[in-house]
Amino acid sequence: MGVETSAMPNDESVAERIAQLREQLQHHAHQYYTLDAPQIPDTEYDRLFQALEALEEAHPELRTADSPTQRVLGQVLDGFTPVRHAVPMLSIRTETDTEATGALAFDARVRRELRLTDADPPVEYGAELKFDGLAINLRYEQGLLVQATTRGDGEVGEDVTQNIRTIRQIPHRLKGVKAEVLEVRGEVYMRRDDFDKLNERQRDQGGKTFVNPRNAAAGAVRQLDPNITVQRPLSFFAYGLGDVQGWNVPPTHSAMLDALQAMGLPVSDERLVAQGADGPAGLIGFHQAIGAKRDQLPFDIDGIVYKVNRRDLQDRLGFVSREPRWAVAHKYPAQEQLTQVEAIDIQVGRTGKLTPVARLKPVFVGGVTVTNATLHNLFEMRRKRVRVGDTVIVRRAGDVIPEVVSVVSAVPRASYVLNFRMPRHCPICQSTVEREPGEMNHRCSGGLFCAAQRKQALLHFAQRRAVEVEGLGEKLVDQLVDGGLVRTLPELYKMGVAKLAALDRMADKSAQNIVSALEKSKQTTLPRFLFGLGIRHVGEATAKDLAKHFGKMGHKDDENGGGVMHASVEQLLAVKDVGPIVAQSIRTFFDQAHNCEVVEQLRAAGVTWPEHEPSAEADAASLPMFGKTFVLTGTLPTLGREEAKALIEAQGGKVAGSVSKKTTYVVAGAEAGSKLDKAQELGLTIVDQEGLLALLNIEPGSLQDGSA
Ligand code: IVH
């Protein structure tokens, strides 16, 4: 056939490339549609798709019926009943030109098809949001919801009625309509706040997180167990019709949506009946107005849908292949893009949480240039297998912090080695970094000493339930800290009226009031003061218990003088309701010299509280197992877990949930798991049931009687 030049690939390599593209597209379509676990961003998928389309265009002889370009992808999952749609569920043409010209091109096409001239008036359109979820067909018979199906391949979908019934927004009975058949089509989606909450919950429980609301929604709808669907908050918007029998369909799209709304179906209010493409009342105006507030919408959209409003005109325009000529989706810039991780840094939040942040090669995503993205915590990083140097998908939707959703790698990473280390000391204040057993997050233990936590610490100290400084609210704290007036708690008491009055928008009178309030706050109580220090896990109740138990705060340089400040973990464990985590947290706090220093400086500034000698309830200290921490693992031959715990506690011991250096004894029974491994690793003393009873001085025989 033709002449071969070096620039023109030969047919063999084209065929190879086509085969390769088809394979890739099939793989990614399966990941996306069937498994709800995409590995590449949509834009990347579109790019591959377009590359294949172009090659097939140039080589029609290589086109095959099973090419991804020739069919709608998405298969029926095993487990759902396939349902043939009474009226096929079509897709719409996408206008990828995200500029105004995209809308102009559509309007021009419609006018041409309708044979309109420049002299004819503008075409009327219904403009609405393109929701980013999954299409669902709701079949109502005599006004009752009888079946809900997914789109599937457009001809045959899946019966997901049970799952859809869990969505509260979807009426089971329509208001005022008894039509024989009324099929309503719309989008099931997840709101961003619901999505964030869901992912947070999953993250806390160490479960799988979802890459975006659309995938979370799709996964929830196609859950084989409706009990899981009901825990995944879904929403719905109607946008069209399927099969209709016995109902007079209104003559325009907008009137049809009004009618659906009146029946009790959710229809978005963000819609417009537009006249033509140009001008403030046209499609372009709507596209721009929604684009400007896209971030503030409570859910994701990926564009606007324009539909010719009049049904008679829709009918005249008809369809081309599987898409109506009367509708188009006008896209917005994508919210997910590929980029590289150049470094991973640590950010310290207001609560002391250390968040790993990926420094990215700048990328334009969701309408802005993104250079940082959160990685949440070390466990998320491990789960996503992120490393410095990786190519990743970043997502920025809404006004939220951009996030790394996944790593793109051709070969799955079998063994993953982090090339990042959580620092042992806070990058802001050098205090030790801690992670409690069972916790996902690393935290700075600096508390009120840490600049990152400074504002929060001041507000916490000044609140009504703590020492109470009336008038010291968020705005003032911002001013004080940002202006460099106050860096530590004691410095609060060093500001004079003059300095305060010099602040923006501060009258002499208010400055005087703050100074008086500060003066008043100096007379406080030990529980209020302890609570005010902001020690992690020490709430009001614990502060009261501590104050009652120890009676006094203690002094920095008087270790033998006692008080909360110098209490050992064992002594702290003897306090009512104080467990190992709280005890450790208090100890860690006062182990940092700078925290004790703050206490002394507050005293020096005149903060005082009444003290007393330790109360007598601390008898626990005299019990034989006082200060010993036990961990139970596996099944003991005769003792139940609760029984064993009760025996240990009766003698003053504590039972903890996880093994650490602080554990005194590990009691192991049959099928003991990772706790036993850990205990061996740490070289702890491990005993069996017999050994436990020996420790507690209990005759094994003496137990049987009690259990009857
Ligand atoms: S109308 C015949 N309107 O976009 C026209 N679709 O490819 C059928 N979508 O699968 C679709 N928002 O899930 C329509 N306001 C809207 C939409 C919308 C989102 C989805 C729908 C469909 C895809 C179109």
Boltz pocket constraint, residues with backbone or C-beta under 6 A from the ligand:
constraints:
  - pocket:
      binder: B
      contacts: [[A, 90], [A, 91], [A, 92], [A, 93], [A, 128], [A, 129], [A, 130], [A, 131], [A, 132], [A, 133], [A, 134], [A, 135], [A, 136], [A, 151], [A, 186], [A, 187], [A, 239], [A, 240], [A, 305], [A, 324], [A, 327]]
      max_distance: 6.0
